[in-house]
Amino acid sequence: SFIIAVEAESPLWRTYYARPLQLCQWTFAAAPQHPLMKRMIDNVAKQTRKFIGSPLNNLLVLDWTGPGLWTDTILDYINETYHIEWSSLTKLQHGRLIGYIYFLPIAAFDPRAYHMGAKGRNDPEARVWHHFHGSWKTFSSTTLRANSTFANIVNQTK
């Protein structure tokens, strides 16, 4: 009832990614009211209370609502629920079912990640072609200030 793919796996992760094994958040599938989605929303609310008013930068976004928090949420869930460590998902070449979560290899959602083992559009595991414009990264580093509506929503999740 949940489908996710590895987005990146790199020894240079601190330079380019949020985690050494990072999961895609820009493409996934989930059954309605899936417990992972509620957990993610709760974690975003917790992070918002922690980071609200902080200077906004790329690293903060990756950990606040981006692939860092997304990856942590999913990997914590499979560890708590199925006692599976994230390291068992490294070098994934084919889909792997853990409970009711189906993990796909990097090639599934980024078939041009040749440096991580993908083989292009004709890779049998390829499912999605993403153009990776990174438009969210063009915003200037400013301080995020919550308006009263957003602050009320976050406070209701406490």
LINRA-V30562 format. One record per residue. PHI is phi in degrees with one decimal (* if undefined). OMEGA is omega in radians with two decimals (* if undefined). Layout:
PHI & OMEGA
PHI & OMEGA
//
This chain:
* & 3.09
-147.5 & 3.13
-124.2 & -3.10
-143.5 & 3.09
-127.4 & 2.99
-69.2 & 3.10
-92.8 & -3.08
-156.5 & 3.03
-149.1 & -3.00
-150.8 & 3.03
-68.4 & 3.11
-95.7 & -3.02
-57.9 & -3.13
-63.5 & 3.13
-83.3 & -2.98
-119.2 & -3.01
-132.9 & 3.14
-87.5 & -3.08
-142.2 & 3.13
-64.2 & 2.99
-123.0 & -3.03
-113.9 & -3.13
-99.0 & 3.14
-67.2 & 2.99
-115.7 & -3.11
-86.5 & 3.00
-146.7 & 3.06
-163.8 & 3.05
-135.8 & 3.13
-144.3 & 3.03
-65.5 & 3.09
-54.3 & 3.11
60.1 & 3.11
-62.7 & -3.10
-60.4 & 3.10
-66.6 & -3.14
-68.9 & 3.09
-63.2 & 3.12
-60.9 & 3.13
-64.3 & 3.12
-60.1 & 3.10
-60.8 & -3.14
-68.3 & 3.07
-63.2 & 3.12
-62.3 & 3.10
-62.1 & -3.14
-64.5 & 3.14
-63.8 & 3.09
-61.8 & -3.13
-72.9 & -2.98
-100.1 & -3.06
-57.2 & -3.11
88.0 & 3.13
-77.0 & 3.03
-60.7 & -3.07
-85.0 & 3.06
-146.2 & -3.07
-57.6 & -3.11
-63.5 & 3.12
-62.0 & 3.12
-61.7 & 3.14
-60.2 & -3.12
-93.6 & -3.10
-78.0 & -3.10
-131.2 & -3.01
-92.3 & -3.02
-65.1 & 3.08
-64.6 & 3.13
-66.7 & 3.12
-59.0 & 3.14
-62.2 & 3.14
-58.2 & -3.11
-62.1 & -3.11
-69.8 & -3.11
-68.8 & 3.04
-62.9 & 3.14
-62.6 & -3.12
-69.3 & 3.09
-70.1 & -3.13
-69.3 & -3.03
-85.5 & -3.03
-118.3 & -3.14
58.3 & 3.11
-107.2 & 3.09
-86.0 & -3.13
-58.8 & -3.09
-62.8 & 3.12
-74.4 & 3.12
-101.8 & 3.13
-73.5 & 3.11
56.7 & -3.14
-65.5 & -3.13
-107.0 & -3.13
-139.9 & 3.12
-58.7 & 3.12
-137.7 & 3.12
-94.2 & 3.06
-122.9 & -3.03
62.1 & 3.09
-111.3 & 3.10
-111.4 & -3.12
-103.5 & 3.13
-96.2 & 3.11
-106.9 & 3.12
-72.7 & 3.14
-51.3 & -3.09
-58.8 & -3.08
-61.6 & -3.07
-112.4 & 3.06
-145.3 & -3.07
-64.8 & 3.11
-97.7 & 3.07
-81.3 & -3.08
-57.9 & -3.12
-67.4 & 3.10
-118.4 & 3.02
103.2 & 3.11
-72.3 & -3.05
-125.1 & 3.09
90.5 & -3.08
-59.1 & -3.12
-88.5 & 3.08
-60.0 & -3.13
-59.5 & 3.11
-87.3 & -3.08
-64.5 & -3.13
-128.2 & -3.01
-135.2 & 3.03
-118.3 & -3.09
-106.8 & -3.09
-88.7 & 3.00
47.5 & 3.11
-77.2 & 3.11
60.6 & -3.06
-59.5 & 3.14
-65.6 & -3.10
-79.1 & -3.09
-85.2 & 3.12
-69.1 & -3.14
-73.3 & 3.11
-75.0 & 3.12
-129.1 & 3.09
-86.1 & 3.13
-82.0 & 3.11
-119.7 & -3.12
-77.7 & 3.00
-80.8 & -3.02
-62.4 & 3.14
-64.6 & -3.14
-63.2 & 3.13
-60.6 & 3.12
-64.5 & 3.14
-62.7 & -3.13
-64.0 & -3.13
-65.2 & 3.11
-69.7 & -3.12
-87.7 & -3.13
-65.7 & *
//
